């Protein structure tokens, strides 16, 4: 299968995908030429993006901050939920210390964060 070689080719294919998305919808038959082209271009673009624009694993701090935002929680409310001091929460969120395994388990459960992210694996 072909690969995207340049950023310019990548940009052109993104434009073509935008055009195809105006034509192809959920009711388009899988054997339609536009559907097939969209499918192939999407695979090529995905491979290019995986190589040139990889998305890294989120950090625990970033994930906690996101969950605080999503849940509308403050650091003080998080401290109450976790049974620790607001100062300890601040240290964790500022990267000055890591949570203990026991606290990591509580963070995972209370904030619904994957244990893999909490453990950094």
N, C-alpha and C positions, 0 to 999 in steps of 0.2 A: 504494500500500500504506500502511497505517496505521503510525504511529510511536508509541513510548512517550513520553508527555509529562512524567510526573512520577516521582519516586523511589518514591512510594507505588504507582503502577501497575507499576513495574519489580519491586518486591518481591512484589506479588500474582502477577505472571506467573512469577516464579521459583518460588513455591509451587506454582503450577499445573504447571509443568514437572516439579517433584519428584513430583507425583501421577502425571503421565503416564509418568514413568520407571518407576514401579511396574507399569504396565500394558503398556507397549510394550517389546518386546525384539527380538533379531535375527530372530526367526521371524515377527514381525508383518508382514502384507502391507502393501505401500506404499499401497494404496488404503483401508486401515483409517482410520476417522475419527480415532481417537486418534493414529495415526502422522502423519496430515496436520496435526492440531492441534499436535503436538509439533514438527514440522518448521517450521511457520509461526512459532510462538512462539520457537523457537530463533533464527530469523533476526532477529526483532524485538529480542530480548535482545542478540544479537551487535551489531547496529547501535547500540543504546543504550550498550552497554559500550564500544564503539570510540570513541564521542563523549565519554562521561562518565568512563570509567576506562581511558584509553589506557595501553598498556604500552610504555615507551620502550625504545630500543636499549640493551642492556647495555654497561657500560663494560668496557674491557680489564681493569682492576684487579679488578672484580667477577667477571669471567669466570675470570681466573687463580685467584682465591681459591676459587671454586666447584670448579674442576678440581683444585686442591690437596686440597680436602676429599674430592672424589669418589675421587681416586686414593690418598688417605692419605699424601700427601707433606708434608714439612716445607719451610720456606724454604731450609734448608741443602741438602736433597736436590735441590730445584729449581735452586739455584745450581750444583750439580754437573752436573745434566742440561744446563743451558744454557751451561756453561763460563764462568760469571761469578762474581764474589765474592758472598757472602751480603749484604754491605753494599749492593751494587748492586741485588740483589733487593729488599731492604728499601726502598730509595729508590723503586723502581718501584711496589711495593705500597702505599707511603704517598703516592704522587702527587707526589713531589719531583722526579721526572724521567721522561721518556718513553724507551722502548726505541728503539734505532736501527733502521733498516729491516732490517739484517742480523739483529739480535737478534729483531726482530718475526717474521721468517721462521722462525727456530729455535723461538720460542715457539709459533707456529702449528703447526709440525710435531710437536714433542715433546709438546705438550699437546692436540693435535687441536682447536685453536680456529680457527674460520673466519678466513681472511685479512681479510674485511670488518670483523670486530670488531677485529682487531689494528690495521688501518689507520684505524679509526674512521669507516667509510663505511656 
